[in-house]
Structures are given as C-alpha cells and as structure tokens.
C-alpha cells in the first residue's frame, strides 16, 4: 500500500523534501502514518508535532485527498492505497 505525502512551506525544509511515499503493509490511521513519517524524518518532529499535546494539528493543516481531516475522522482517519496527505504549516503570532 502506498500513501503519497506532500509538505508545504517550512515543513518542506524540515522534511528535507517536498514529497515522499509511505509504503505500508496494511491500511493505517493518519496517526500511525504521522508516527512513521517523523520516525523516518526526525527533524520534522520538532516542526510538526506540538510537544505538549503530541499532536500535529496545532502546527499544521492536514488534508487527506484535499479534505481537511477535521471533517473526516481527525487522526483516526483510515488511509487507503493511493491516498494523498498534505501538511500545510500554520503560522502563530502574537
């Protein structure tokens, strides 16, 4: 099973590439895919995962097949072969 992953903006730099392909043996949740991505790209963990929550959503808009995961099942969204996941950084300021 292959999942296409794209990184936009500063997440592209942290990942070291704008795209990658995750090859998984079975269907996985978005949460499991995120864990696999940051295990393969440790620099991305600091940019993507909120350290207090252990969750990428405060730092990135996450789209699965062009749909925001908030209208799907969030991190429990099950990914299928051929799905595309896009991470868009959210800028915080004050």
PESUL-V663234 format. One record per residue. N is the residue number from 1. PSI is psi as a letter, one per 30 degrees, with the letter a starting at -180 (* if undefined). Layout:
BEGIN
N	PSI
N	PSI
END
This chain:
BEGIN
1	k
2	k
3	k
4	k
5	k
6	k
7	k
8	k
9	b
10	f
11	f
12	e
13	e
14	e
15	f
16	g
17	l
18	f
19	l
20	l
21	k
22	k
23	j
24	l
25	f
26	l
27	k
28	l
29	l
30	e
31	e
32	e
33	e
34	e
35	e
36	e
37	e
38	f
39	e
40	f
41	i
42	e
43	f
44	f
45	e
46	e
47	f
48	e
49	k
50	k
51	e
52	e
53	f
54	h
55	k
56	f
57	e
58	f
59	f
60	k
61	k
62	k
63	k
64	j
65	h
66	g
67	k
68	k
69	f
70	f
71	f
72	b
73	h
74	b
75	f
76	g
77	k
78	k
79	k
80	l
81	k
82	f
83	l
84	k
85	k
86	k
87	k
88	k
89	k
90	k
91	k
92	k
93	l
94	*
END
